[in-house]
Amino acid sequence: MQREVRWARATSVLWRSVLDDVVLLAPGADQPFVLSGGRALWELLADPFSPQELADRLAGTGGDVPPTIRTQLDPLLADLADRGVISSFQAS
């Protein structure tokens, strides 16, 4: 059985929400960056969720998620991880 990857905010990230955007500063980064329109996602990432759970919650459904949400979410999570503002771990 394969364990599911979950994502959550990195604890050492400095951030501030501004309207629907989030300004993030990763540890060791020279410049902050803006997660445009990402406030809902950032709020969800306060707790660990799988990509599918995040997509479901962002879509506001418990079932069929529009494919565009999931296809856009995976690269976004990878980018946020590369920037050091979220961390992944294996769910037990």
N, CA, C and O atoms as a GROMACS GRO file, in nm:
protein
  368
    1MET      N    1   0.084  -0.119   0.000
    1MET     CA    2   0.000   0.000   0.000
    1MET      C    3   0.088   0.125   0.000
    1MET      O    4   0.180   0.137   0.081
    2GLN      N    5   0.060   0.216  -0.092
    2GLN     CA    6   0.139   0.337  -0.104
    2GLN      C    7   0.085   0.444  -0.009
    2GLN      O    8  -0.036   0.464   0.002
    3ARG      N    9   0.176   0.512   0.058
    3ARG     CA   10   0.136   0.619   0.150
    3ARG      C   11   0.110   0.746   0.072
    3ARG      O   12   0.176   0.775  -0.028
    4GLU      N   13   0.014   0.821   0.119
    4GLU     CA   14  -0.027   0.943   0.051
    4GLU      C   15   0.056   1.063   0.098
    4GLU      O   16   0.081   1.080   0.217
    5VAL      N   17   0.099   1.144   0.002
    5VAL     CA   18   0.175   1.265   0.034
    5VAL      C   19   0.077   1.373   0.077
    5VAL      O   20  -0.028   1.393   0.016
    6ARG      N   21   0.114   1.443   0.183
    6ARG     CA   22   0.035   1.556   0.232
    6ARG      C   23   0.124   1.679   0.234
    6ARG      O   24   0.246   1.669   0.252
    7TRP      N   25   0.063   1.794   0.216
    7TRP     CA   26   0.134   1.921   0.214
    7TRP      C   27   0.082   2.012   0.324
    7TRP      O   28  -0.037   2.011   0.355
    8ALA      N   29   0.172   2.091   0.382
    8ALA     CA   30   0.135   2.191   0.482
    8ALA      C   31   0.237   2.304   0.476
    8ALA      O   32   0.346   2.290   0.420
    9ARG      N   33   0.200   2.416   0.534
    9ARG     CA   34   0.293   2.530   0.541
    9ARG      C   35   0.421   2.489   0.614
    9ARG      O   36   0.416   2.412   0.711
   10ALA      N   37   0.533   2.540   0.569
   10ALA     CA   38   0.657   2.528   0.645
   10ALA      C   39   0.645   2.622   0.764
   10ALA      O   40   0.601   2.736   0.750
   11THR      N   41   0.685   2.576   0.879
   11THR     CA   42   0.663   2.654   1.002
   11THR      C   43   0.745   2.782   1.010
   11THR      O   44   0.707   2.874   1.082
   12SER      N   45   0.854   2.790   0.939
   12SER     CA   46   0.942   2.906   0.951
   12SER      C   47   0.918   3.014   0.845
   12SER      O   48   0.996   3.108   0.834
   13VAL      N   49   0.812   3.002   0.768
   13VAL     CA   50   0.781   3.099   0.664
   13VAL      C   51   0.714   3.222   0.724
   13VAL      O   52   0.624   3.212   0.807
   14LEU      N   53   0.760   3.338   0.682
   14LEU     CA   54   0.692   3.462   0.718
   14LEU      C   55   0.589   3.492   0.610
   14LEU      O   56   0.617   3.478   0.492
   15TRP      N   57   0.471   3.534   0.651
   15TRP     CA   58   0.368   3.561   0.552
   15TRP      C   59   0.268   3.664   0.603
   15TRP      O   60   0.256   3.688   0.723
   16ARG      N   61   0.199   3.722   0.507
   16ARG     CA   62   0.093   3.817   0.538
   16ARG      C   63  -0.007   3.811   0.423
   16ARG      O   64   0.032   3.810   0.306
   17SER      N   65  -0.135   3.807   0.458
   17SER     CA   66  -0.238   3.811   0.353
   17SER      C   67  -0.273   3.956   0.324
   17SER      O   68  -0.283   4.039   0.414
   18VAL      N   69  -0.293   3.983   0.196
   18VAL     CA   70  -0.331   4.115   0.148
   18VAL      C   71  -0.444   4.093   0.047
   18VAL      O   72  -0.421   4.050  -0.066
   19LEU      N   73  -0.565   4.123   0.092
   19LEU     CA   74  -0.685   4.094   0.013
   19LEU      C   75  -0.687   3.944  -0.019
   19LEU      O   76  -0.690   3.862   0.073
   20ASP      N   77  -0.685   3.906  -0.147
   20ASP     CA   78  -0.690   3.764  -0.182
   20ASP      C   79  -0.552   3.706  -0.211
   20ASP      O   80  -0.540   3.590  -0.250
   21ASP      N   81  -0.448   3.786  -0.192
   21ASP     CA   82  -0.311   3.742  -0.217
   21ASP      C   83  -0.240   3.711  -0.085
   21ASP      O   84  -0.287   3.749   0.022
   22VAL      N   85  -0.127   3.641  -0.096
   22VAL     CA   86  -0.044   3.614   0.021
   22VAL      C   87   0.100   3.648  -0.015
   22VAL      O   88   0.151   3.602  -0.117
   23VAL      N   89   0.163   3.728   0.067
   23VAL     CA   90   0.304   3.763   0.050
   23VAL      C   91   0.383   3.668   0.139
   23VAL      O   92   0.358   3.658   0.259
   24LEU      N   93   0.479   3.597   0.079
   24LEU     CA   94   0.554   3.492   0.148
   24LEU      C   95   0.703   3.521   0.144
   24LEU      O   96   0.756   3.568   0.044
   25LEU      N   97   0.769   3.491   0.254
   25LEU     CA   98   0.915   3.501   0.260
   25LEU      C   99   0.968   3.374   0.322
   25LEU      O  100   0.948   3.348   0.441
   26ALA      N  101   1.035   3.294   0.241
   26ALA     CA  102   1.092   3.168   0.289
   26ALA      C  103   1.222   3.196   0.363
   26ALA      O  104   1.289   3.295   0.335
   27PRO      N  105   1.258   3.109   0.456
   27PRO     CA  106   1.386   3.125   0.526
   27PRO      C  107   1.502   3.128   0.425
   27PRO      O  108   1.510   3.045   0.335
   28GLY      N  109   1.588   3.225   0.442
   28GLY     CA  110   1.705   3.237   0.354
   28GLY      C  111   1.678   3.304   0.220
   28GLY      O  112   1.772   3.327   0.144
   29ALA      N  113   1.553   3.335   0.190
   29ALA     CA  114   1.521   3.402   0.064
   29ALA      C  115   1.556   3.549   0.072
   29ALA      O  116   1.541   3.612   0.177
   30ASP      N  117   1.603   3.604  -0.038
   30ASP     CA  118   1.637   3.746  -0.044
   30ASP      C  119   1.515   3.834  -0.063
   30ASP      O  120   1.509   3.947  -0.013
   31GLN      N  121   1.417   3.782  -0.134
   31GLN     CA  122   1.299   3.859  -0.168
   31GLN      C  123   1.172   3.780  -0.138
   31GLN      O  124   1.170   3.658  -0.154
   32PRO      N  125   1.067   3.848  -0.095
   32PRO     CA  126   0.938   3.780  -0.081
   32PRO      C  127   0.877   3.758  -0.220
   32PRO      O  128   0.919   3.819  -0.318
   33PHE      N  129   0.779   3.672  -0.226
   33PHE     CA  130   0.702   3.659  -0.349
   33PHE      C  131   0.555   3.656  -0.314
   33PHE      O  132   0.517   3.628  -0.200
   34VAL      N  133   0.473   3.685  -0.413
   34VAL     CA  134   0.328   3.696  -0.392
   34VAL      C  135   0.260   3.574  -0.453
   34VAL      O  136   0.279   3.542  -0.570
   35LEU      N  137   0.181   3.509  -0.372
   35LEU     CA  138   0.095   3.401  -0.418
   35LEU      C  139  -0.037   3.467  -0.456
   35LEU      O  140  -0.128   3.480  -0.374
   36SER      N  141  -0.046   3.508  -0.582
   36SER     CA  142  -0.162   3.585  -0.629
   36SER      C  143  -0.288   3.500  -0.626
   36SER      O  144  -0.292   3.390  -0.682
   37GLY      N  145  -0.389   3.553  -0.560
   37GLY     CA  146  -0.516   3.483  -0.551
   37GLY      C  147  -0.509   3.355  -0.470
   37GLY      O  148  -0.598   3.270  -0.480
   38GLY      N  149  -0.405   3.340  -0.390
   38GLY     CA  150  -0.381   3.215  -0.319
   38GLY      C  151  -0.420   3.211  -0.174
   38GLY      O  152  -0.381   3.119  -0.102
   39ARG      N  153  -0.497   3.308  -0.129
   39ARG     CA  154  -0.531   3.312   0.013
   39ARG      C  155  -0.606   3.188   0.060
   39ARG      O  156  -0.577   3.136   0.167
   40ALA      N  157  -0.702   3.140  -0.018
   40ALA     CA  158  -0.779   3.022   0.022
   40ALA      C  159  -0.688   2.899   0.032
   40ALA      O  160  -0.700   2.820   0.126
   41LEU      N  161  -0.598   2.884  -0.063
   41LEU     CA  162  -0.504   2.771  -0.058
   41LEU      C  163  -0.414   2.783   0.064
   41LEU      O  164  -0.393   2.686   0.136
   42TRP      N  165  -0.360   2.902   0.088
   42TRP     CA  166  -0.269   2.922   0.201
   42TRP      C  167  -0.339   2.894   0.334
   42TRP      O  168  -0.280   2.835   0.424
   43GLU      N  169  -0.463   2.936   0.345
   43GLU     CA  170  -0.539   2.908   0.467
   43GLU      C  171  -0.557   2.758   0.486
   43GLU      O  172  -0.545   2.708   0.598
   44LEU      N  173  -0.586   2.685   0.379
   44LEU     CA  174  -0.600   2.540   0.389
   44LEU      C  175  -0.469   2.474   0.431
   44LEU      O  176  -0.470   2.376   0.505
   45LEU      N  177  -0.358   2.527   0.383
   45LEU     CA  178  -0.228   2.466   0.412
   45LEU      C  179  -0.183   2.485   0.557
   45LEU      O  180  -0.073   2.443   0.592
   46ALA      N  181  -0.265   2.546   0.639
   46ALA     CA  182  -0.237   2.551   0.782
   46ALA      C  183  -0.242   2.410   0.840
   46ALA      O  184  -0.179   2.381   0.942
   47ASP      N  185  -0.316   2.323   0.775
   47ASP     CA  186  -0.325   2.181   0.812
   47ASP      C  187  -0.276   2.097   0.696
   47ASP      O  188  -0.282   2.140   0.581
   48PRO      N  189  -0.226   1.977   0.724
   48PRO     CA  190  -0.178   1.892   0.615
   48PRO      C  191  -0.292   1.830   0.535
   48PRO      O  192  -0.386   1.773   0.592
   49PHE      N  193  -0.283   1.842   0.404
   49PHE     CA  194  -0.382   1.784   0.314
   49PHE      C  195  -0.312   1.722   0.194
   49PHE      O  196  -0.204   1.766   0.154
   50SER      N  197  -0.374   1.621   0.137
   50SER     CA  198  -0.327   1.563   0.011
   50SER      C  199  -0.367   1.659  -0.101
   50SER      O  200  -0.457   1.742  -0.083
   51PRO      N  201  -0.303   1.648  -0.216
   51PRO     CA  202  -0.343   1.733  -0.329
   51PRO      C  203  -0.491   1.716  -0.364
   51PRO      O  204  -0.559   1.814  -0.396
   52GLN      N  205  -0.541   1.594  -0.359
   52GLN     CA  206  -0.682   1.573  -0.392
   52GLN      C  207  -0.773   1.638  -0.289
   52GLN      O  208  -0.876   1.696  -0.326
   53GLU      N  209  -0.738   1.629  -0.162
   53GLU     CA  210  -0.819   1.695  -0.059
   53GLU      C  211  -0.818   1.847  -0.077
   53GLU      O  212  -0.921   1.912  -0.061
   54LEU      N  213  -0.702   1.902  -0.110
   54LEU     CA  214  -0.693   2.045  -0.136
   54LEU      C  215  -0.781   2.084  -0.254
   54LEU      O  216  -0.855   2.183  -0.247
   55ALA      N  217  -0.773   2.007  -0.361
   55ALA     CA  218  -0.855   2.035  -0.480
   55ALA      C  219  -1.003   2.029  -0.446
   55ALA      O  220  -1.080   2.115  -0.489
   56ASP      N  221  -1.043   1.927  -0.370
   56ASP     CA  222  -1.184   1.914  -0.331
   56ASP      C  223  -1.230   2.035  -0.252
   56ASP      O  224  -1.337   2.090  -0.278
   57ARG      N  225  -1.150   2.077  -0.157
   57ARG     CA  226  -1.189   2.190  -0.072
   57ARG      C  227  -1.188   2.322  -0.150
   57ARG      O  228  -1.275   2.407  -0.129
   58LEU      N  229  -1.092   2.338  -0.238
   58LEU     CA  230  -1.088   2.460  -0.319
   58LEU      C  231  -1.206   2.467  -0.415
   58LEU      O  232  -1.257   2.575  -0.444
   59ALA      N  233  -1.249   2.351  -0.463
   59ALA     CA  234  -1.363   2.347  -0.553
   59ALA      C  235  -1.494   2.360  -0.477
   59ALA      O  236  -1.599   2.384  -0.537
   60GLY      N  237  -1.488   2.343  -0.344
   60GLY     CA  238  -1.608   2.354  -0.263
   60GLY      C  239  -1.702   2.238  -0.278
   60GLY      O  240  -1.823   2.250  -0.258
   61THR      N  241  -1.645   2.124  -0.314
   61THR     CA  242  -1.728   2.005  -0.333
   61THR      C  243  -1.670   1.889  -0.255
   61THR      O  244  -1.556   1.894  -0.208
   62GLY      N  245  -1.748   1.789  -0.242
   62GLY     CA  246  -1.699   1.666  -0.182
   62GLY      C  247  -1.681   1.558  -0.287
   62GLY      O  248  -1.650   1.444  -0.254
   63GLY      N  249  -1.700   1.594  -0.412
   63GLY     CA  250  -1.695   1.493  -0.516
   63GLY      C  251  -1.617   1.537  -0.638
   63GLY      O  252  -1.497   1.561  -0.630
   64ASP      N  253  -1.686   1.547  -0.750
   64ASP     CA  254  -1.622   1.573  -0.878
   64ASP      C  255  -1.556   1.711  -0.880
   64ASP      O  256  -1.623   1.815  -0.870
   65VAL      N  257  -1.426   1.710  -0.893
   65VAL     CA  258  -1.348   1.834  -0.898
   65VAL      C  259  -1.318   1.864  -1.044
   65VAL      O  260  -1.275   1.775  -1.117
   66PRO      N  261  -1.340   1.987  -1.088
   66PRO     CA  262  -1.303   2.019  -1.226
   66PRO      C  263  -1.156   1.985  -1.251
   66PRO      O  264  -1.070   2.019  -1.170
   67PRO      N  265  -1.128   1.918  -1.361
   67PRO     CA  266  -0.989   1.874  -1.388
   67PRO      C  267  -0.889   1.987  -1.387
   67PRO      O  268  -0.772   1.966  -1.354
   68THR      N  269  -0.932   2.108  -1.423
   68THR     CA  270  -0.836   2.219  -1.428
   68THR      C  271  -0.782   2.253  -1.291
   68THR      O  272  -0.666   2.294  -1.279
   69ILE      N  273  -0.862   2.238  -1.186
   69ILE     CA  274  -0.812   2.268  -1.051
   69ILE      C  275  -0.698   2.176  -1.015
   69ILE      O  276  -0.593   2.222  -0.969
   70ARG      N  277  -0.715   2.047  -1.036
   70ARG     CA  278  -0.610   1.951  -1.000
   70ARG      C  279  -0.487   1.967  -1.088
   70ARG      O  280  -0.375   1.959  -1.039
   71THR      N  281  -0.506   1.988  -1.218
   71THR     CA  282  -0.390   2.001  -1.306
   71THR      C  283  -0.311   2.128  -1.278
   71THR      O  284  -0.190   2.132  -1.304
   72GLN      N  285  -0.377   2.232  -1.227
   72GLN     CA  286  -0.306   2.354  -1.191
   72GLN      C  287  -0.247   2.345  -1.051
   72GLN      O  288  -0.146   2.410  -1.022
   73LEU      N  289  -0.309   2.266  -0.965
   73LEU     CA  290  -0.264   2.257  -0.826
   73LEU      C  291  -0.132   2.182  -0.812
   73LEU      O  292  -0.046   2.225  -0.735
   74ASP      N  293  -0.114   2.074  -0.884
   74ASP     CA  294   0.009   1.995  -0.871
   74ASP      C  295   0.135   2.076  -0.901
   74ASP      O  296   0.229   2.072  -0.821
   75PRO      N  297   0.142   2.149  -1.013
   75PRO     CA  298   0.262   2.229  -1.037
   75PRO      C  299   0.278   2.345  -0.937
   75PRO      O  300   0.390   2.383  -0.904
   76LEU      N  301   0.166   2.399  -0.890
   76LEU     CA  302   0.173   2.506  -0.791
   76LEU      C  303   0.231   2.455  -0.660
   76LEU      O  304   0.316   2.520  -0.600
   77LEU      N  305   0.187   2.338  -0.616
   77LEU     CA  306   0.244   2.278  -0.494
   77LEU      C  307   0.393   2.252  -0.511
   77LEU      O  308   0.471   2.275  -0.419
   78ALA      N  309   0.432   2.203  -0.628
   78ALA     CA  310   0.574   2.177  -0.655
   78ALA      C  311   0.654   2.307  -0.649
   78ALA      O  312   0.764   2.310  -0.594
   79ASP      N  313   0.599   2.415  -0.704
   79ASP     CA  314   0.667   2.544  -0.702
   79ASP      C  315   0.679   2.597  -0.560
   79ASP      O  316   0.785   2.647  -0.521
   80LEU      N  317   0.573   2.586  -0.482
   80LEU     CA  318   0.578   2.632  -0.343
   80LEU      C  319   0.678   2.550  -0.261
   80LEU      O  320   0.747   2.605  -0.174
   81ALA      N  321   0.687   2.422  -0.290
   81ALA     CA  322   0.786   2.338  -0.222
   81ALA      C  323   0.928   2.379  -0.262
   81ALA      O  324   1.016   2.386  -0.176
   82ASP      N  325   0.950   2.404  -0.390
   82ASP     CA  326   1.082   2.449  -0.436
   82ASP      C  327   1.122   2.581  -0.372
   82ASP      O  328   1.241   2.605  -0.348
   83ARG      N  329   1.026   2.666  -0.344
   83ARG     CA  330   1.053   2.795  -0.280
   83ARG      C  331   1.072   2.782  -0.129
   83ARG      O  332   1.114   2.876  -0.062
   84GLY      N  333   1.041   2.664  -0.075
   84GLY     CA  334   1.062   2.638   0.068
   84GLY      C  335   0.953   2.689   0.158
   84GLY      O  336   0.975   2.705   0.278
   85VAL      N  337   0.833   2.715   0.103
   85VAL     CA  338   0.726   2.767   0.187
   85VAL      C  339   0.624   2.661   0.230
   85VAL      O  340   0.542   2.686   0.319
   86ILE      N  341   0.630   2.544   0.167
   86ILE     CA  342   0.548   2.431   0.212
   86ILE      C  343   0.637   2.308   0.223
   86ILE      O  344   0.744   2.300   0.161
   87SER      N  345   0.591   2.213   0.302
   87SER     CA  346   0.664   2.088   0.321
   87SER      C  347   0.571   1.972   0.297
   87SER      O  348   0.450   1.982   0.320
   88SER      N  349   0.628   1.862   0.250
   88SER     CA  350   0.548   1.742   0.228
   88SER      C  351   0.592   1.635   0.327
   88SER      O  352   0.704   1.635   0.376
   89PHE      N  353   0.500   1.543   0.354
   89PHE     CA  354   0.532   1.428   0.433
   89PHE      C  355   0.436   1.315   0.396
   89PHE      O  356   0.331   1.339   0.335
   90GLN      N  357   0.472   1.196   0.432
   90GLN     CA  358   0.390   1.079   0.402
   90GLN      C  359   0.289   1.056   0.512
   90GLN      O  360   0.325   1.050   0.630
   91ALA      N  361   0.163   1.044   0.476
   91ALA     CA  362   0.059   1.015   0.573
   91ALA      C  363   0.067   0.866   0.612
   91ALA      O  364   0.099   0.781   0.529
   92SER      N  365   0.039   0.839   0.735
   92SER     CA  366   0.045   0.699   0.780
   92SER      C  367  -0.087   0.629   0.761
   92SER      O  368  -0.099   0.511   0.793
   0.00000   0.00000   0.00000
